[in-house]
Amino acid sequence: MVLPLSNQTADKHGRDEGTPLRYGATWGEGAACAADARRALRALLSRAPRTGSTAVPTALAVDAELAASELVTNAVRHAPGPCGMTLQLSSDELTITVWDSSAEKPAAKKADPRRIGGHGLHLVHTVSDRVVVALRETGKRITAHLSLTPNQSTTGLGEIALPG
């Protein structure tokens, strides 16, 4: 079930300053797709300026779309059953959380340019300031944290610097 974004976030009149914008979606088995995750993220980010929040820089929005897309794709490919996504935008951070029904803790594979696939989690770590995996009673929750504060942002792997 996906609730419309207008039902998930407060508008300027009903929102206290500092209250994060939120969006959540739950998909049944086989119903989730990366395109839905990207659309939801773009919709949330486009609402930010209209609700008094700071606009998210384009480069960060692109990184966030990549992270959301990869996390949802991994949930669909590697976990049976339903999955879901929660987006939260505060004044200093965007978080993308995807949960699924697999209790297997994911691990980023070593980079191998000859391998087709298997790069998603590495990419999520690269564009995020940090990635947190939390095992749950049934499945896991993976949260990518992307900082909105300039000069405090680092890549998820620390030693990798992307040209910018």
Secondary structure, 3 states (H helix, E strand, C coil): CECCHHHCCCCHHHCCCCCCEEEEEEECCCCCCHHHHHHHHHHHHHHCHHHCCCCCCHHHHHHHHHHHHHHHHHHHHHCCCCEEEEEEECCCEEEEEEEECCCCCCCCCCCCCCCCCCCHHHHHHHHCCEEEEEEECCEEEEEEEEECCCCCCCCCCCCCCCCC
